[in-house]
């Protein structure tokens, strides 16, 4: 009997892999700067979602699930767990 990985678990795993690739090899100070910028992007996105206009210097991230592109993020039955 095969069980399938829920999409939310797949998305979490894909997101963790992408972040790992982005911060791999960064020094501690570079990693802290990475997370500071990501936090700014998240806050800007949250403000837009609330209908508030953020500071124009902060740009929201592009609306994609992952940096690999939409095709790489599509789920198929090959994410089954035996």
C-alpha positions as CSV (number, residue, x, y, z in Angstrom):
1,X,0.0,0.0,0.0
2,X,1.3,3.4,-1.0
3,X,0.6,6.6,0.9
4,X,1.0,10.0,-0.6
5,X,2.8,13.0,0.9
6,X,0.3,15.9,1.5
7,X,1.0,18.9,-0.7
8,X,1.7,21.1,2.4
9,X,4.4,18.8,3.5
10,X,5.9,18.7,0.0
11,X,5.8,22.6,-0.2
12,X,7.5,22.8,3.3
13,X,10.3,20.4,2.2
14,X,10.8,22.2,-1.1
15,X,11.0,25.5,0.7
16,X,13.5,24.2,3.1
17,X,15.7,22.9,0.3
18,X,15.6,26.2,-1.5
19,X,16.5,28.1,1.6
20,X,19.3,25.7,2.3
21,X,20.7,26.3,-1.2
22,X,20.5,30.0,-0.8
23,X,22.3,30.2,2.6
24,X,24.8,27.4,1.9
25,X,28.3,28.7,2.3
26,X,27.3,32.1,3.8
27,X,29.1,33.4,6.8
28,X,27.1,34.1,10.0
29,X,26.9,37.8,9.2
30,X,25.9,37.1,5.6
31,X,23.2,34.7,6.8
32,X,21.9,37.3,9.3
33,X,21.7,39.8,6.5
34,X,19.8,37.3,4.3
35,X,17.2,36.7,7.0
36,X,16.9,40.5,7.6
37,X,16.1,41.1,4.0
38,X,13.7,38.2,3.8
39,X,11.9,39.5,6.9
40,X,11.6,42.9,5.2
41,X,10.1,41.3,2.1
42,X,7.6,39.3,4.3
43,X,6.5,42.4,6.2
44,X,6.0,44.3,2.9
45,X,3.9,41.4,1.5
46,X,1.8,41.3,4.7
47,X,1.2,45.0,4.5
48,X,0.0,44.7,0.9
49,X,-2.3,41.8,1.9
50,X,-3.8,44.1,4.6
51,X,-4.4,46.8,2.1
52,X,-1.7,49.1,3.5
53,X,0.9,50.5,1.2
54,X,4.5,49.8,2.4
55,X,7.5,52.0,2.2
56,X,8.3,52.3,-1.5
57,X,11.9,51.2,-0.8
58,X,10.7,47.7,0.2
59,X,9.7,45.6,-2.7
60,X,7.6,42.4,-2.2
61,X,9.0,39.1,-3.4
62,X,7.8,37.7,-6.7
63,X,4.6,35.6,-6.5
64,X,6.1,32.2,-7.1
65,X,6.2,29.1,-4.9
66,X,9.8,28.5,-5.3
67,X,12.8,30.0,-7.1
68,X,13.1,27.0,-9.4
69,X,10.0,28.1,-11.3
70,X,6.4,27.0,-11.5
71,X,7.2,23.8,-13.4
72,X,9.6,22.5,-10.7
73,X,7.0,23.2,-8.0
74,X,4.1,21.2,-9.5
75,X,3.2,18.1,-7.6
76,X,2.8,14.7,-9.2
77,X,2.3,11.2,-8.0
78,X,6.1,10.7,-7.9
79,X,6.1,12.2,-4.4
80,X,4.6,9.0,-3.0
81,X,6.0,7.4,0.0
82,X,6.2,3.6,-0.1
